[in-house]
Amino acid sequence: MSNDFTPDQKRYLEGFMSGMQSARAARGLGPLGGTGEGGGAAPSGPDREHAEAQARTAAAGGKLVDQEKWKQAEHPFDAYARFKEQASSGTYPKPEDNFRWRYHGLFYVAPAQNSYMCRLRIPNGILKAWQFEGVADLAERHGGGYSHVTTRANLQIREISAENAPLLLEGLADLGLTAKGSGADNIRNVTGSATAGIDPLELLDTRPHARAWHHHILNDRSLYGLPRKFNVAFDGAGSIATLEDTNDIGFQAIAVGEGASCAGRPVEPGIWYRLALGGITGHHDLARDTGIVVAPSDAVAVADAIVRVFIANGDRTNRAKARLKYVLDAWGFDKFLAVVEERLGRTLIRVEAAFVKPRPVYDRLAHIGVHAQVQPGLNWIGVALPVGRLTVAQMRVLSAISQQCGDGDIRLTVWQNLLISGVPDARVDDALANLQAIGLSAETSVLRAGLIACTGATGCKFAAAHTKEDALAIADHCDQRLMLETPVNIHLTGCHHSCAQHYIGDLGLIGAKVPINEEGDTVPGYNLLVGGGYGVEGGMARDFQANVRAEDAPALVEKILRVWQMHRVSPDESFVAFARRHEIAALRELVDATGGAA
């Protein structure tokens, strides 16, 4: 905050802002904020907190990264007219504008595809069937005729030409949807329990809280332009895991029992959110319990305070160290939470773990198949999508099934599939028949149910392998040779960004350029890891084997799974438990000694 500046820093800030205003004026842009004492330009308005953080960094001798300089020169939300001018001439953006257009949800993905990808914002992953059908129309008219369900319970549209990009964004707005802030240094799509409000197991319906946070972000420009991206999830303790522990902020529904107290004052028994912070699996960390409980009605205020402390103190000099985790690592949780409390103006409530009741155990197959809802006579149907891909024709039929057989909702999940909810018992068979008619099903193998893959090299310049195609090859190979009864998650991600969260998979594969000769030639492939998990089994997978050619990955996965089946202590021993009770060297010996099926 401005009161924290020393006199020298204030003088530096005035000069810093004056120079920034001059740079904007040279580009024909309007001024940022107002005028400070003595005529020096001082930050004000919705971008004040960010400008102050940038100035503090520079005053302390830090060198702002390019992205921070691009934000200073022109805020992306002030550049929409220029974006439309680019589009009208069919021009794709240079790096600084590629960064800015991501604030609008558009990613220029060349050289993988000479086009844009658009990522939507769908709070709690739930949209109306007519909106889903409208997205299909937009994907057909302005994109490649398909969409992807993502690991943030979201939709992506790909192969959007420069000319069509504004038409697609404005078409989303016509549907009551938006892509605003779904990329770059912003708070990403808000996830929540996929079965919120319909699940017999859940403690809390997350929909109102995810929606409130979604609209809080959309209507406050000061919550854009963070030091780095930021993820928030609400988990209601339902049947389907939300993976809230992979987020910067995870709100986990819990039941607090009788007798709990905080600072000598009783804590009301009932349903609260437990606060977890600092999840970022690509950097080997799951969100950690803070010991704090939050009233569901207070979740937005607490999240806002956390984000603003991050805005003020996140690293703006090093993109690799700019996430919330690194503020927590540097400060420790106690200091960070004390600053959050100062921002809130009150003390947060802490409850000893002994007073928190065990959470319901999620069902790792509940996102697939027919499941009874808490409402008598109604069901949700989990539709199996091959690594999240849908054609527009399939989307239209899914929309019709939802409207004619269900309650009109399409519920996307973090497992790259979707649910049709509110289906009466008498309409289940009709819904299943219509799914079959478009090449989809509510049934799939145990292996395919847990198969996750990012876009891969087909549509992402960072990816070192074709993850979606290779994931399906693994499934085709293993399903012919193995019969799995116990769920296994296999995550394939193309690069270090870990969009498919390979570190939490029972088996995780991260794309790699595999050397094949001494001349330095490479082929697409993977480094393979084992033993990752989430929730009660939370932990990072360990390196198992590097430089596996993509064509060899299916047979290796089969051997690893076969070793588990042969050497587990009982049919109920999960893969993660099996992998963790073996040292990697011992596990390799077992795999090397095991042949594949004929």
Protein Blocks (a to p, Z undefined) as FASTA:
>chain_A
ZZlpcfklmmmmmmmmmmmmmmmmmnopacehiddehhiacdedjklmmmmmmmmmmmno
pacdfklmmmmmocfklmmmmmmmmmmnopacdfklmmmmmmnopacfbfkbgcdddddd
dehhiacfklmmmmmmmmmmmmnopacddfkopaddehiafklmmmmmmmmmmnopafeh
igcjbdddddddfkgoiafkbmbdfklmmmmmmmmmmmomklgoiabdcdddddehiabd
ghlmmpfbdcddddddehiaeehiacdedddddddehiafknopacddehiacdfklmmm
mmmmmmmmmmmmmcckbfklmcfklmmmmnopmlmmmmmmmmnopacddddfklpccddd
ddfklmgcjdddfbghiacdddddeehiacfklmmmmmmmmmmmmnopacddfkopacde
hiafklmmmmmmmmmmnopafbdcfklmmgccdebjmlpckbcbdfklmmmmmmmmmmmm
pccfbdcdddddfbfnomnommlgfbacddddddfbfnopacddddddehiaehjlgccd
ddfbghiafklmmmmmmmmmmmmmmmmcbfklcfklmmmmpcfklmmmmmmmpccdZZ
